Amino acid sequence: MFNEFKKSIEWGGDTLTLETGKIARQADAAVVATYGETSVMAAVVFEKQPKVGFDFFPLTVHYQEKYYAAGKIPGGFFKREARPTEKETLTSRLIDRPIRPLFVPGFKHETQVICTVLSHDLENDPDVVAMIAASAALTLSGAPFMGPIGCARVGYANGEYVLNPSVDDMHKLRENPEQQLDLVVAGTKDAVMMVESEAYELSEEVMLGAVTFGHEQMQPVIDMIIGLAEQAANDPFDFTPPDYSDLFARLRDLGEAEMKAAFAIRDKQERQAAISAARDSIKEKLSEEELEDANLGSAMKKLESSVLRGDVVKNGNRIDGRKLDEVRDIVCETGLLPRTHGSALFTRGETQGLVVTTLGTGDDEQIIDALHGESRSNFLLHYNFPPYSVGEAGRMMGPGRREIGHGKLAWRALQAVLPAATDFPYTIRVVSEITESNGSSSMASVCGGSLSMMDAGVPLKSAVAGVAMGLVLEDDGDYAVLTDILGDEDHLGDMDFKVAGTENGITSLQMDIKVAGITPQIMETALAQAKDGRMHILGEMAKALTGAADFSVHAPRIETMTVPTDKIREVIGSGGKVIRSIVEESGAKVDINDDGVIKIASPNGEAIDKARAMIHSIVAEPEVGEIYTGKVVKLMDFGAFVNFFGKRDGLVHVSQLSNERVGHPKDILSEGQEVKVKLMGFDDRGKVRLSMKVVDQETGEEIKKEG
């Protein structure tokens, strides 16, 4: 019934298996990839007719995690998987980026790749497995895909690269000082296509070495996919790339000069208006037949690309007049918004980000429910890209894949320099509002986020800056690396290479390649040029930071204290009764974790002090010889019981009430009266012995005997 094919190799200390022919047989291709006990199925379908009128490739990638894969039932009322999680969205982008450029140019057939996590062993991350499965399925499908690609995750610990480190090793990297890198690299047999990373101030040499290491280690996977394709691949789809060379030549003759003049305008809005006018002017000169040509959009884009690219490589001229390694003018401001905890406005040329920091308590931490278990995050970064930032009127919707991806890139760049939670026990939320955009708004978010957090008083280890690099690579091998690319240079170039870091090293690197010809030499040049750009930006940012920022009066004050773990139950009380009473009486927020670390938060310092004293009275032990203030709780014939230390009561014997003779305690005391007592010790049964007569009841000082 089934025509099954299977391949297995030993890779990175575990077994990688690819299977096809048994599941999802009506798709053009479906492959189940298993690494360890993590299994992901990738199914590929492409339409056999092109989408008419499209000037882009309609590819969609969906990565989805099923809770049953880890033996879990989803939370919530409906108990089923709902909208994509952040991890699912980011992984969908991760798979899309390296495969999209490898389809034959001109292929406009709608293509869908769906990757479903079927099993998760809680050790091997499904994202790398999903990318391998997607690559294999595309290679088998018969679609005009110039793959396959391989993929690998690279760690860096104790000076050595690690292939496919475990989920636990990569989880909360900031809290694991031995692990300094989480890098995912994808590529073909000959070239790197995509890099995504989170690093801890590593040098350019170490980062380039990690990319090279990952590319070398993925080669057996590529060979394995090729071997499977030789047995199980469909016949290649009959597709011939459209030849619109005559139409392109016609457009160039009609409007190349006008297009060059338009691209020479330095202001973005004026330039875009001139380019649009040049397009309209060219179309007015075309025949009806030429206007109806389905390849007109592609030919026009090729004309624009050739105008921009040719001048850059041949003459070193960029459309805004800058040198290849020059960063646009930068203006940094902090403390703009009076009621926020921290704010910054970062402007670089025509790209601008208004970035705001808010400090919260442990109650504000994000709870993340993932396949590998539930975790909490005390650092959040949200990126917003409203349509007015590019001078357009558009639909206002929730965050899309782009917003989530850019926000995560900035998060990775900044989280490496955050203080330890024990040193700065706040939940930090950074929001980047992109108010203008013309290239690299994610890197503006990094720079603005660093300034904003410093303005809020967050003790970052160092300031972080980011810069986006571009590439123009010609067919003859000539190339130009561009620092701080514009939107047009990104759109019409061959590489988007974003590098963020401090003066000491790189904290995040993201690279997307549109051509399969990037050499280590080009990457080395780009990294060196990016370092120079980063240092320049850090210098400009330093001008806005004249000194240590004052902590906002509107932010909550948080102090921590640690209690023995066996005292946690006493602080919480039955059903939370004790901790609730502390919160109500003091007015402070109190949060306690399983390690005995207590966070006390309030804008009012007195409330924090009161809560701390109440907790201390519960967990501390009274000391013999110390003087305490207490309340009389009960009067007996033989003495008075006094509550003097938390819930601790002690007996003041009638002989210890006063230096004068006392007939009955009620003669000088009443219940509820405040008194000062000295802890004299404990009797044979452990009962507390207190004395009032050795303490001056007005001053609280001990009465010293003369002589």
Secondary structure, DSSP 8 states (H G I E B T S, - for coil): ----EEEEEEETTEEEEEEESSS-TTSSEEEEEEETTEEEEEEEEE-SS--TT-SS--EEEEEEE-GGGGT----SSS-S--S--HHHHHHHHHHHHHHGGGB-TT----EEEEEEEEE--SSS-HHHHHHHHHHHHHHHH-SSB----EEEEEEEETTEEEES--HHHHTTGGG-TTEEEEEEEEE-SS-EEEEEEEESSB-HHHHHHHHHHHHHHTHHHHHHHHHHHHHH------------HHHHHHHHHHHHHHHHHHHT--SHHHHHHHHHHHHHHHHHTS-HHHHT-TTHHHHHHHHHHHHHHHHHHHH---TTS--TT----EEEEE---SSSSEEEEEEETTEEEEEEEEEE-GGG-EEEEETTEEEEESEEEEEE--GGGGT------S--HHHHHHHHHHHHHHHTT---TTTS--EEEEEEEEEE-SS-HHHHHHHHHHHHHHHTT---SS--EEEEEEEEE-TTS-EEEEES--HHHHHHSSEEEEEEE-SS-EEEEEEEESSS---HHHHHHHHHHHHHHHHHHHHHHHTT--S-----TTS-EEEEEE--GGGHHHHH-GGGHHHHHHHHHH--EEEE-TTSEEEEEES-HHHHHHHHHHHHHHHS---TT-EEEEEEEEEETTEEEEEEETTEEEEEEGGGS-SS--S-GGGT--TT-EEEEEEEEE-TTS-EEEESTTB-TTT--B-----
